[in-house]
Amino acid sequence: MAAVTAGIQAEGLRVVYGGFVAVDGVSFAVQPGESFGIVGESGSGKSTVLRALCGLAPLQAGSLRLLGEGAPAAPGSKAFRRQVQMVFQDPYGSLHPRQMVDRILAEPLAIHGIGDAEARIRQVLDDVGLGQGFRFRYPHQLSGGQRQRVAIARVLILQPQVLLLDEPTSALDASVQAEVLNLLDKLRSQRGLTYLMVSHDLAVVTHLCQRLLVMRRGQAVETLAASDLAAQRVQADYTRALMRASAGFQRLPAST
């Protein structure tokens, strides 16, 4: 297993769009090598938290930093962004449609001034289970699962320490979801990565994450272990409501 070097800590995050408070005073810490989930209904602010961490949403207040030895990068710096990378929800929209996979993977290396592109591209394609046969294909020539593997390869090629995963399997078929989740789990173990994952699917979170934060209307509701969620040992009524919703609908009794 690779040596773990960094986690991530957020304190009092606040994001406001116009007069709407999307995230209001959210704090959490993800320890080096941990897989941490954020769950909540649509509009709860969970994806906005990830976007704030990687600089895609403006922070009105709060702070964030990398945790652990060898993690001095300041938030917003190029070094920080190299260490903290994000996999987006939609593999159809996150890849440039007119670029081959080879160029998609080479671009982050060029931006960060990293050499040895040939060896890195070969290695990362093998790591995500694609191989060299996919190197000179366009995104439209790939399935949804293959596109998401390319998206994962694109962030891994910089050898980051923290991965932000925004609903990484929600746009995929159920069978492909399992494959991508198992790939992410394997990569975390092999590379010593820290994960911060957003999902509306409690089953996905309990499969991949060790702890999770429940959010509602931009605020933190509670933090608990995934094992406690699976065993229904929760404190907040809202978390119980999420669990009931995720269990699916129940048929109403037939009218007489």
ZADO-1210 file (C-alpha; in nm, 4 decimals, padded with zeros to 6 digits):
<atoms>
<atom x="00.0000" y="00.0000" z="00.0000" code="MET" pos="1"/>
<atom x="00.1247" y="00.3497" z="-00.0875" code="ALA" pos="2"/>
<atom x="00.2270" y="00.5876" z="00.1884" code="ALA" pos="3"/>
<atom x="-00.0506" y="00.8236" z="00.2921" code="VAL" pos="4"/>
<atom x="00.0508" y="01.1874" z="00.3141" code="THR" pos="5"/>
<atom x="-00.2507" y="01.4172" z="00.3234" code="ALA" pos="6"/>
<atom x="-00.6076" y="01.4626" z="00.4368" code="GLY" pos="7"/>
<atom x="-00.8174" y="01.7764" z="00.4197" code="ILE" pos="8"/>
<atom x="-00.9837" y="02.0001" z="00.6798" code="GLN" pos="9"/>
<atom x="-01.2586" y="02.2573" z="00.6304" code="ALA" pos="10"/>
<atom x="-01.3689" y="02.5104" z="00.8927" code="GLU" pos="11"/>
<atom x="-01.6828" y="02.7232" z="00.8746" code="GLY" pos="12"/>
<atom x="-01.7304" y="02.7080" z="00.4970" code="LEU" pos="13"/>
<atom x="-01.9837" y="02.9594" z="00.3680" code="ARG" pos="14"/>
<atom x="-02.0873" y="02.9977" z="00.0032" code="VAL" pos="15"/>
<atom x="-02.3448" y="03.2552" z="-00.1107" code="VAL" pos="16"/>
<atom x="-02.4879" y="03.2998" z="-00.4609" code="TYR" pos="17"/>
<atom x="-02.6583" y="03.6366" z="-00.4814" code="GLY" pos="18"/>
<atom x="-02.8751" y="03.6337" z="-00.1708" code="GLY" pos="19"/>
<atom x="-02.8970" y="03.2547" z="-00.1475" code="PHE" pos="20"/>
<atom x="-02.6830" y="03.0832" z="00.1148" code="VAL" pos="21"/>
<atom x="-02.5794" y="02.7519" z="-00.0442" code="ALA" pos="22"/>
<atom x="-02.3395" y="02.6436" z="00.2318" code="VAL" pos="23"/>
<atom x="-02.3616" y="02.7854" z="00.5821" code="ASP" pos="24"/>
<atom x="-02.0818" y="02.7241" z="00.8334" code="GLY" pos="25"/>
<atom x="-01.9921" y="02.3657" z="00.7418" code="VAL" pos="26"/>
<atom x="-01.6872" y="02.2105" z="00.9102" code="SER" pos="27"/>
<atom x="-01.5293" y="01.8649" z="00.8840" code="PHE" pos="28"/>
<atom x="-01.1925" y="01.6906" z="00.8745" code="ALA" pos="29"/>
<atom x="-01.0985" y="01.3982" z="00.6520" code="VAL" pos="30"/>
<atom x="-00.7959" y="01.2154" z="00.7854" code="GLN" pos="31"/>
<atom x="-00.5115" y="01.1020" z="00.5563" code="PRO" pos="32"/>
<atom x="-00.6134" y="00.7858" z="00.3747" code="GLY" pos="33"/>
<atom x="-00.9765" y="00.8084" z="00.4851" code="GLU" pos="34"/>
<atom x="-01.2797" y="00.7851" z="00.2577" code="SER" pos="35"/>
<atom x="-01.5401" y="01.0393" z="00.3715" code="PHE" pos="36"/>
<atom x="-01.8885" y="01.0913" z="00.2299" code="GLY" pos="37"/>
<atom x="-02.1319" y="01.3836" z="00.2188" code="ILE" pos="38"/>
<atom x="-02.5000" y="01.2993" z="00.1716" code="VAL" pos="39"/>
<atom x="-02.8255" y="01.4934" z="00.1562" code="GLY" pos="40"/>
<atom x="-03.1202" y="01.5663" z="-00.0667" code="GLU" pos="41"/>
<atom x="-03.0901" y="01.7709" z="-00.3858" code="SER" pos="42"/>
<atom x="-03.0131" y="02.1331" z="-00.2982" code="GLY" pos="43"/>
<atom x="-02.8578" y="02.0474" z="00.0384" code="SER" pos="44"/>
<atom x="-02.5263" y="02.2066" z="-00.0646" code="GLY" pos="45"/>
<atom x="-02.3173" y="01.8908" z="-00.0762" code="LYS" pos="46"/>
<atom x="-02.1814" y="01.9385" z="-00.4300" code="SER" pos="47"/>
<atom x="-02.1197" y="02.3078" z="-00.3589" code="THR" pos="48"/>
<atom x="-01.8881" y="02.2043" z="-00.0753" code="VAL" pos="49"/>
<atom x="-01.6725" y="02.0085" z="-00.3217" code="LEU" pos="50"/>
<atom x="-01.6726" y="02.2946" z="-00.5680" code="ARG" pos="51"/>
<atom x="-01.5602" y="02.5319" z="-00.2937" code="ALA" pos="52"/>
<atom x="-01.2765" y="02.2989" z="-00.1966" code="LEU" pos="53"/>
<atom x="-01.1358" y="02.2957" z="-00.5493" code="CYS" pos="54"/>
<atom x="-01.1912" y="02.6668" z="-00.6159" code="GLY" pos="55"/>
<atom x="-01.4951" y="02.6437" z="-00.8448" code="LEU" pos="56"/>
<atom x="-01.7315" y="02.8112" z="-00.5951" code="ALA" pos="57"/>
<atom x="-01.6429" y="03.1364" z="-00.4135" code="PRO" pos="58"/>
<atom x="-01.5919" y="03.1161" z="-00.0383" code="LEU" pos="59"/>
<atom x="-01.7450" y="03.4069" z="00.1536" code="GLN" pos="60"/>
<atom x="-01.6061" y="03.2735" z="00.4800" code="ALA" pos="61"/>
<atom x="-01.4201" y="02.9770" z="00.6213" code="GLY" pos="62"/>
<atom x="-01.0869" y="02.8103" z="00.5654" code="SER" pos="63"/>
<atom x="-00.9432" y="02.4862" z="00.4374" code="LEU" pos="64"/>
<atom x="-00.6058" y="02.3183" z="00.4515" code="ARG" pos="65"/>
<atom x="-00.4321" y="01.9926" z="00.3810" code="LEU" pos="66"/>
<atom x="-00.3586" y="01.7707" z="00.6778" code="LEU" pos="67"/>
<atom x="-00.0544" y="01.5546" z="00.7356" code="GLY" pos="68"/>
<atom x="00.3154" y="01.5410" z="00.6736" code="GLU" pos="69"/>
<atom x="00.4279" y="01.6770" z="00.3380" code="GLY" pos="70"/>
<atom x="00.1116" y="01.8814" z="00.2849" code="ALA" pos="71"/>
<atom x="00.2143" y="02.2491" z="00.3031" code="PRO" pos="72"/>
<atom x="00.0320" y="02.3736" z="-00.0057" code="ALA" pos="73"/>
<atom x="-00.1765" y="02.6869" z="00.0474" code="ALA" pos="74"/>
<atom x="-00.5438" y="02.6763" z="-00.0634" code="PRO" pos="75"/>
<atom x="-00.5883" y="02.8208" z="-00.4094" code="GLY" pos="76"/>
<atom x="-00.2252" y="02.7720" z="-00.5042" code="SER" pos="77"/>
<atom x="-00.1165" y="02.5670" z="-00.8030" code="LYS" pos="78"/>
<atom x="00.0490" y="02.3190" z="-00.5684" code="ALA" pos="79"/>
<atom x="-00.2750" y="02.2773" z="-00.3725" code="PHE" pos="80"/>
<atom x="-00.4750" y="02.2179" z="-00.6886" code="ARG" pos="81"/>
<atom x="-00.2261" y="01.9550" z="-00.7999" code="ARG" pos="82"/>
<atom x="-00.2767" y="01.7721" z="-00.4701" code="GLN" pos="83"/>
<atom x="-00.6585" y="01.8072" z="-00.4628" code="VAL" pos="84"/>
<atom x="-00.8307" y="01.6884" z="-00.7806" code="GLN" pos="85"/>
<atom x="-01.1984" y="01.6408" z="-00.8659" code="MET" pos="86"/>
<atom x="-01.3906" y="01.3755" z="-01.0612" code="VAL" pos="87"/>
<atom x="-01.7164" y="01.5220" z="-01.1885" code="PHE" pos="88"/>
<atom x="-02.0572" y="01.3612" z="-01.2035" code="GLN" pos="89"/>
<atom x="-02.1128" y="01.3577" z="-01.5779" code="ASP" pos="90"/>
<atom x="-01.8506" y="01.1708" z="-01.7845" code="PRO" pos="91"/>
<atom x="-02.0282" y="01.2894" z="-02.1000" code="TYR" pos="92"/>
<atom x="-01.9776" y="01.6564" z="-02.0161" code="GLY" pos="93"/>
<atom x="-01.6421" y="01.6554" z="-01.8368" code="SER" pos="94"/>
<atom x="-01.4278" y="01.5406" z="-02.1324" code="LEU" pos="95"/>
<atom x="-01.3491" y="01.7603" z="-02.4337" code="HIS" pos="96"/>
<atom x="-01.5411" y="01.6042" z="-02.7264" code="PRO" pos="97"/>
<atom x="-01.2807" y="01.7021" z="-02.9871" code="ARG" pos="98"/>
<atom x="-00.9750" y="01.5752" z="-02.8023" code="GLN" pos="99"/>
<atom x="-00.8433" y="01.2207" z="-02.8073" code="MET" pos="100"/>
<atom x="-00.7837" y="01.0472" z="-02.4757" code="VAL" pos="101"/>
<atom x="-00.4090" y="01.0953" z="-02.5235" code="ASP" pos="102"/>
<atom x="-00.4425" y="01.4752" z="-02.5331" code="ARG" pos="103"/>
<atom x="-00.6991" y="01.4788" z="-02.2498" code="ILE" pos="104"/>
<atom x="-00.4438" y="01.3031" z="-02.0275" code="LEU" pos="105"/>
<atom x="-00.1448" y="01.5066" z="-02.1481" code="ALA" pos="106"/>
<atom x="-00.3081" y="01.8459" z="-02.0841" code="GLU" pos="107"/>
<atom x="-00.2899" y="01.8427" z="-01.6995" code="PRO" pos="108"/>
<atom x="00.0795" y="01.7515" z="-01.7216" code="LEU" pos="109"/>
<atom x="00.1441" y="02.0465" z="-01.9530" code="ALA" pos="110"/>
<atom x="-00.0464" y="02.2858" z="-01.7253" code="ILE" pos="111"/>
<atom x="00.1599" y="02.1820" z="-01.4232" code="HIS" pos="112"/>
<atom x="00.4898" y="02.1582" z="-01.6121" code="GLY" pos="113"/>
<atom x="00.5337" y="01.7856" z="-01.5494" code="ILE" pos="114"/>
<atom x="00.7465" y="01.5794" z="-01.7857" code="GLY" pos="115"/>
<atom x="00.7556" y="01.2064" z="-01.8578" code="ASP" pos="116"/>
<atom x="00.4119" y="01.2230" z="-02.0215" code="ALA" pos="117"/>
<atom x="00.4566" y="00.9054" z="-02.2258" code="GLU" pos="118"/>
<atom x="00.5257" y="00.6829" z="-01.9244" code="ALA" pos="119"/>
<atom x="00.2575" y="00.8470" z="-01.7096" code="ARG" pos="120"/>
<atom x="-00.0139" y="00.8108" z="-01.9745" code="ILE" pos="121"/>
<atom x="00.0691" y="00.4440" z="-02.0300" code="ARG" pos="122"/>
<atom x="00.0698" y="00.3722" z="-01.6572" code="GLN" pos="123"/>
<atom x="-00.2506" y="00.5553" z="-01.5709" code="VAL" pos="124"/>
<atom x="-00.4481" y="00.3911" z="-01.8534" code="LEU" pos="125"/>
<atom x="-00.3404" y="00.0525" z="-01.7227" code="ASP" pos="126"/>
<atom x="-00.4269" y="00.1568" z="-01.3660" code="ASP" pos="127"/>
<atom x="-00.7886" y="00.2380" z="-01.4572" code="VAL" pos="128"/>
<atom x="-00.8315" y="-00.0801" z="-01.6589" code="GLY" pos="129"/>
<atom x="-00.8399" y="00.0649" z="-02.0095" code="LEU" pos="130"/>
<atom x="-00.5040" y="-00.0118" z="-02.1642" code="GLY" pos="131"/>
<atom x="-00.3251" y="00.1432" z="-02.4596" code="GLN" pos="132"/>
<atom x="-00.5965" y="00.0589" z="-02.7121" code="GLY" pos="133"/>
<atom x="-00.8056" y="00.3498" z="-02.5798" code="PHE" pos="134"/>
<atom x="-00.5337" y="00.6103" z="-02.6052" code="ARG" pos="135"/>
<atom x="-00.6224" y="00.7468" z="-02.9483" code="PHE" pos="136"/>
<atom x="-00.9997" y="00.7355" z="-02.9248" code="ARG" pos="137"/>
<atom x="-01.2400" y="01.0252" z="-02.8900" code="TYR" pos="138"/>
<atom x="-01.4915" y="01.0411" z="-02.6011" code="PRO" pos="139"/>
<atom x="-01.7845" y="00.9664" z="-02.8348" code="HIS" pos="140"/>
<atom x="-01.6198" y="00.6323" z="-02.9157" code="GLN" pos="141"/>
<atom x="-01.6329" y="00.5256" z="-02.5493" code="LEU" pos="142"/>
<atom x="-01.9095" y="00.3942" z="-02.3262" code="SER" pos="143"/>
<atom x="-02.0177" y="00.5880" z="-02.0177" code="GLY" pos="144"/>
<atom x="-01.8108" y="00.3672" z="-01.7880" code="GLY" pos="145"/>
<atom x="-01.5045" y="00.4024" z="-02.0103" code="GLN" pos="146"/>
<atom x="-01.5430" y="00.7817" z="-02.0159" code="ARG" pos="147"/>
<atom x="-01.5555" y="00.7918" z="-01.6372" code="GLN" pos="148"/>
<atom x="-01.2410" y="00.5775" z="-01.6240" code="ARG" pos="149"/>
<atom x="-01.0731" y="00.8347" z="-01.8488" code="VAL" pos="150"/>
<atom x="-01.1934" y="01.1116" z="-01.6149" code="ALA" pos="151"/>
<atom x="-01.0431" y="00.9231" z="-01.3198" code="ILE" pos="152"/>
<atom x="-00.7193" y="00.8707" z="-01.5131" code="ALA" pos="153"/>
<atom x="-00.7035" y="01.2447" z="-01.5881" code="ARG" pos="154"/>
<atom x="-00.6926" y="01.3326" z="-01.2182" code="VAL" pos="155"/>
<atom x="-00.4663" y="01.0421" z="-01.1211" code="LEU" pos="156"/>
<atom x="-00.2011" y="01.1398" z="-01.3744" code="ILE" pos="157"/>
<atom x="-00.1007" y="01.4324" z="-01.1506" code="LEU" pos="158"/>
<atom x="-00.0540" y="01.1893" z="-00.8596" code="GLN" pos="159"/>
<atom x="-00.2781" y="01.3861" z="-00.6209" code="PRO" pos="160"/>
<atom x="-00.3288" y="01.3020" z="-00.2564" code="GLN" pos="161"/>
<atom x="-00.6963" y="01.3990" z="-00.2201" code="VAL" pos="162"/>
<atom x="-00.9749" y="01.3093" z="-00.4647" code="LEU" pos="163"/>
<atom x="-01.3073" y="01.4928" z="-00.4616" code="LEU" pos="164"/>
<atom x="-01.5758" y="01.2647" z="-00.6086" code="LEU" pos="165"/>
<atom x="-01.9001" y="01.4347" z="-00.7111" code="ASP" pos="166"/>
<atom x="-02.1607" y="01.1595" z="-00.7661" code="GLU" pos="167"/>
<atom x="-01.9020" y="00.9677" z="-00.9751" code="PRO" pos="168"/>
<atom x="-02.1343" y="00.6792" z="-01.0658" code="THR" pos="169"/>
<atom x="-02.4829" y="00.8359" z="-01.0736" code="SER" pos="170"/>
<atom x="-02.4842" y="00.8754" z="-01.4541" code="ALA" pos="171"/>
<atom x="-02.3887" y="00.5111" z="-01.5115" code="LEU" pos="172"/>
<atom x="-02.5851" y="00.1894" z="-01.5406" code="ASP" pos="173"/>
<atom x="-02.6101" y="-00.0179" z="-01.2221" code="ALA" pos="174"/>
<atom x="-02.3662" y="-00.2877" z="-01.3372" code="SER" pos="175"/>
<atom x="-02.1106" y="-00.0275" z="-01.4465" code="VAL" pos="176"/>
<atom x="-02.1546" y="00.1631" z="-01.1176" code="GLN" pos="177"/>
<atom x="-02.0267" y="-00.1391" z="-00.9249" code="ALA" pos="178"/>
<atom x="-01.7233" y="-00.1699" z="-01.1526" code="GLU" pos="179"/>
<atom x="-01.6277" y="00.1963" z="-01.1098" code="VAL" pos="180"/>
<atom x="-01.6803" y="00.1857" z="-00.7326" code="LEU" pos="181"/>
<atom x="-01.4597" y="-00.1214" z="-00.7036" code="ASN" pos="182"/>
<atom x="-01.1967" y="00.0520" z="-00.9162" code="LEU" pos="183"/>
<atom x="-01.2033" y="00.3589" z="-00.6903" code="LEU" pos="184"/>
<atom x="-01.1733" y="00.1393" z="-00.3823" code="ASP" pos="185"/>
<atom x="-00.8728" y="-00.0430" z="-00.5293" code="LYS" pos="186"/>
<atom x="-00.7011" y="00.2794" z="-00.6344" code="LEU" pos="187"/>
<atom x="-00.7415" y="00.4293" z="-00.2874" code="ARG" pos="188"/>
<atom x="-00.5738" y="00.1266" z="-00.1329" code="SER" pos="189"/>
<atom x="-00.2930" y="00.1075" z="-00.3895" code="GLN" pos="190"/>
<atom x="-00.2109" y="00.4789" z="-00.3940" code="ARG" pos="191"/>
<atom x="-00.2920" y="00.5768" z="-00.0361" code="GLY" pos="192"/>
<atom x="-00.5484" y="00.8316" z="-00.1516" code="LEU" pos="193"/>
<atom x="-00.7890" y="01.0357" z="00.0578" code="THR" pos="194"/>
<atom x="-01.1458" y="01.0499" z="-00.0762" code="TYR" pos="195"/>
<atom x="-01.4198" y="01.3052" z="-00.0203" code="LEU" pos="196"/>
<atom x="-01.7295" y="01.1771" z="-00.1969" code="MET" pos="197"/>
<atom x="-02.0709" y="01.3344" z="-00.2519" code="VAL" pos="198"/>
<atom x="-02.3694" y="01.1120" z="-00.3245" code="SER" pos="199"/>
<atom x="-02.7455" y="01.0949" z="-00.2823" code="HIS" pos="200"/>
<atom x="-02.7196" y="00.7144" z="-00.2716" code="ASP" pos="201"/>
<atom x="-02.6666" y="00.5905" z="00.0843" code="LEU" pos="202"/>
<atom x="-02.5797" y="00.2410" z="-00.0392" code="ALA" pos="203"/>
<atom x="-02.2945" y="00.3807" z="-00.2492" code="VAL" pos="204"/>
<atom x="-02.1630" y="00.5876" z="00.0419" code="VAL" pos="205"/>
<atom x="-02.1699" y="00.3007" z="00.2907" code="THR" pos="206"/>
<atom x="-01.9903" y="00.0818" z="00.0351" code="HIS" pos="207"/>
<atom x="-01.7019" y="00.3200" z="-00.0300" code="LEU" pos="208"/>
<atom x="-01.6821" y="00.5517" z="00.2736" code="CYS" pos="209"/>
<atom x="-01.5827" y="00.5019" z="00.6361" code="GLN" pos="210"/>
<atom x="-01.7545" y="00.8126" z="00.7744" code="ARG" pos="211"/>
<atom x="-02.0074" y="01.0578" z="00.6391" code="LEU" pos="212"/>
<atom x="-02.1548" y="01.4023" z="00.6921" code="LEU" pos="213"/>
<atom x="-02.5288" y="01.4545" z="00.6496" code="VAL" pos="214"/>
<atom x="-02.6283" y="01.7971" z="00.5115" code="MET" pos="215"/>
<atom x="-02.9581" y="01.9807" z="00.4842" code="ARG" pos="216"/>
<atom x="-03.0255" y="02.3300" z="00.3464" code="ARG" pos="217"/>
<atom x="-02.6563" y="02.4147" z="00.3426" code="GLY" pos="218"/>
<atom x="-02.5867" y="02.3090" z="00.6997" code="GLN" pos="219"/>
<atom x="-02.4336" y="02.0066" z="00.8689" code="ALA" pos="220"/>
<atom x="-02.6885" y="01.7818" z="01.0406" code="VAL" pos="221"/>
<atom x="-02.4655" y="01.5101" z="01.1860" code="GLU" pos="222"/>
<atom x="-02.1446" y="01.3153" z="01.1280" code="THR" pos="223"/>
<atom x="-02.1425" y="00.9395" z="01.1778" code="LEU" pos="224"/>
<atom x="-01.9620" y="00.6210" z="01.0835" code="ALA" pos="225"/>
<atom x="-02.0859" y="00.4368" z="00.7770" code="ALA" pos="226"/>
<atom x="-02.1263" y="00.1268" z="00.9930" code="SER" pos="227"/>
<atom x="-02.3643" y="00.3206" z="01.2204" code="ASP" pos="228"/>
<atom x="-02.5680" y="00.4304" z="00.9200" code="LEU" pos="229"/>
<atom x="-02.5881" y="00.0721" z="00.7938" code="ALA" pos="230"/>
<atom x="-02.7040" y="-00.0399" z="01.1380" code="ALA" pos="231"/>
<atom x="-02.9507" y="00.2528" z="01.1600" code="GLN" pos="232"/>
<atom x="-02.7753" y="00.3977" z="01.4642" code="ARG" pos="233"/>
<atom x="-02.8430" y="00.7630" z="01.3803" code="VAL" pos="234"/>
<atom x="-02.9373" y="01.0648" z="01.5912" code="GLN" pos="235"/>
<atom x="-03.1122" y="01.3108" z="01.3597" code="ALA" pos="236"/>
<atom x="-03.4691" y="01.2747" z="01.2370" code="ASP" pos="237"/>
<atom x="-03.3584" y="01.4089" z="00.8988" code="TYR" pos="238"/>
<atom x="-03.1061" y="01.1254" z="00.8622" code="THR" pos="239"/>
<atom x="-03.3807" y="00.8746" z="00.9375" code="ARG" pos="240"/>
<atom x="-03.5958" y="01.0363" z="00.6700" code="ALA" pos="241"/>
<atom x="-03.3108" y="01.0024" z="00.4191" code="LEU" pos="242"/>
<atom x="-03.2790" y="00.6364" z="00.5080" code="MET" pos="243"/>
<atom x="-03.6488" y="00.5786" z="00.4536" code="ARG" pos="244"/>
<atom x="-03.6360" y="00.7582" z="00.1189" code="ALA" pos="245"/>
<atom x="-03.3364" y="00.5565" z="00.0024" code="SER" pos="246"/>
<atom x="-03.5163" y="00.2315" z="00.0838" code="ALA" pos="247"/>
<atom x="-03.7568" y="00.3014" z="-00.2036" code="GLY" pos="248"/>
<atom x="-04.1279" y="00.3526" z="-00.2174" code="PHE" pos="249"/>
<atom x="-04.3877" y="00.1395" z="-00.0466" code="GLN" pos="250"/>
<atom x="-04.7114" y="00.0487" z="-00.2216" code="ARG" pos="251"/>
<atom x="-05.0182" y="00.2043" z="-00.0623" code="LEU" pos="252"/>
<atom x="-05.2858" y="-00.0376" z="00.0528" code="PRO" pos="253"/>
<atom x="-05.5564" y="-00.1002" z="-00.2030" code="ALA" pos="254"/>
<atom x="-05.8669" y="00.1094" z="-00.1561" code="SER" pos="255"/>
<atom x="-06.1902" y="-00.0688" z="-00.0687" code="THR" pos="256"/>
</atoms>
